[in-house]
């Protein structure tokens, strides 16, 4: 009876019906420790797999808040990395220094890199492959920058933040590729040069560096 059994097993292997057991290494996603380095003009919050793991230590209400942050966290691959970035504006007009000779439209910019602390490798860095959704644009009529009453004269566009935008089971369908900017275009300031940026890490934002005041950025690290 042994020969028929061997023949039947060989036939099963030949037609691909034998299922091998899944090993524990295959079954369990890997959890690891990571370090994120972020610089933003002016403020950011970092999310991983839908959980906020850190944010800028200087509140967005601070007019000039230029600093870099280092955030350590644990997470399980694959990592859905989301960053909310906001530029300082005094009010819905989108302007800053209102009522002073410096009244103007501010600019923005953000750069980030995330390292796997076990391998030491950069597993994600901001660039054109990231997706961006602009939440607020103001002023839509930039000529209002000289207005003595910009809150009335300046117009804006705002959309609600998608509720699950940073989670693993949500798709950024319809989002645009992030726009890459040079340090000169952003006008990098305090904190930027305190980080040794990997060449793959780029300054990014929405399509308009000045008018886009709040953005969501997202990528996946597998």
N, C-alpha and C positions, 0 to 999 in steps of 0.2 A: 504493500500500500504506500510505501514511502516515495517510490518513483512518481506516481501520479501527483502527489502533493507537491513535489519539486517542480514538476512540469507546470502545474497550475499556478504556482507562485511566479515562475519565470514568465508565464504568459501575462499575469497581472502586471508585473513590472514593465513588460514590453508595451502594454497599452496605456500605462500611466494611471492605474487605478489604485496603486498602493499609496497610502497616506502615511508619511513619516511623522513621528511625534514632534511637537513644537518644543524647542528647548526653552529654558527659563530666560536665557539671554535674549532670545528672539521675542519672548512674550512681554517683557517688561521694558517700557520706554525708559531712557536714561535720564536721571535727575542729576543736575550738576550745579556748581556755584559759578556765578558770573560777576563781572565787574563792568559797569557802564560808566563811560565818561561823556559828559554832555556840556556843551556851551550854547547859550541861547541869548538872543537879543529880542525880547527881554526875559521871558519866563517860559518854563516847560513843566510838564508832568509826564512821567515814564510809566507805561503799562506793559506787562508781559502776561500773555494768556488771559487777558481780561482783568488782571489784578494790578492795582497801582503799587509800584515798588519804590517810588521816590518822586520828588519834585524839587524845583528850584527853591533854595532856602530863603531867597529874597522875594518878598511878595510882589505881585504884578502891579500893585499900587505904588511901588517905588519907581520914580520917574527914570532914574539912571541906574539900572541894575544889570551890570555886566560882570559875570563871574562864571567859573566852571564848577561843575559838581561831579563827584565820584560816588557811585551808588553800587553797593554789593547786594546780591540777591540770589536765591535759589529758584530753579524752575526746571520743568521737564520738557525735553525735546518732543516734537518741534516747537520752537518758540515763535509765537505771534507777538511782534514787538510794535507797540503803538506809542507815539509821542504827540501830545497836544502842545502846540507852540502858540504863544501870544505875544504880540508887541504892545508896548505901553501906549495907551491913548487916554486923554483926560476924560473924554465922554464919547457919546455915539458919533460925534463929528469926525472922529479919526485923527484929530489934531493933537498937538502937544505944545506946551509953553503958551497956552492961550492967553491973550491979553498982554503979552510982552513983545518986544521987538524980535524975539526969536520964534514967534508963532510959526509952526511948520507942520508938514506931514512927515512922520518918522519912518525909519526903515527897520527891517527885521533881519532874521537869519538864524540858522540853527545847524549844529554839527554834532554827531554822536558816533561813538564806536563801542562795541560790546565784546568782551573777551571771555572765553571759557577758561576759568581758573585752573582746570585740570590740565588741559592741553597747552594753555598759554596762547592759543590762537584767537585772532579776531574772527568772530562768527557772524558779525553784522556791523555795517558801517553805512551811514547815510549817503545816498547817491541817487542817480537818476532812476535806478530800479525800484526805489520806494514809490508808494502811491500817496497822493495828497488829496485832501478834500478841504476847500476853503470854506470856513464857517462865517467869516465876517470880512467885508470889504468896505472901506470908507476912507476918504469921501469919494463917492462916485463922480462928483464934479470937482476935480482938484482945484479949479479956479477959486473955490470958496476959501482957500487958505488965507486970503487977505481979509476975510469977513470980520467985522466987529461983533457979529453974533453967529458964530459958526454952528452952534447947536441947532439953530433954525435954518441957516442957509445951506449947510452941508447935508448931502443925502448918503444913505448907506444901504447895504444889503446884508442880511443875516439869516442863516438857516440853523435849525436845531441840530444839536449833536446826536448822531444816531446812537441809540441806547446800547447796542452791543458791538460797537465799532472795533473794539480791541480784543474781542473774544475769538476763540479758535473756530467756532462754528458760524462765523459771519464772513461774508465776502465783500471786498471793496469794489464790487462791480460798478463801473461808471466813474470811478476816481481817475484822476489824471496822473501821469508821471510827475514826480517831484522835479522842480527846476533847480539846477545847480548854479551856484554863484561863486565868484572868486572872493578871496578875503578883501580885495580892494573894493569890490562892488558892495559888500556888506559893511565895510568899514569896521573890521573887528577891533575890539577894545579889550579892557581888562579881563584877564582870565583865559583868554584864547590861547596865549602863548605859554601858559603854564602846563598844558597838556602836550605830550608827544603824539601827534596825530599820525595814524597810519596813512600811507598814500591813498588807500581806497576810501578814506573818509572825506566827504565833501560837504561844503556848506549848502544847505537846501532851504527851500521855502515854496510858497505858491508861485504862480506865474508873474505876480507883481510884487516886487520886494517892498514897495512903499505902501500900496493901497491895501494889500491883504494883511489883516491884523490878527486873525485867529485861524489856525490851520490844524488839521489832523494828518499825521504821517504814519504809515504802516508798512511793515514788511514781514516776511516769515523766514526764520533760520532753521533749516532742517538738520 
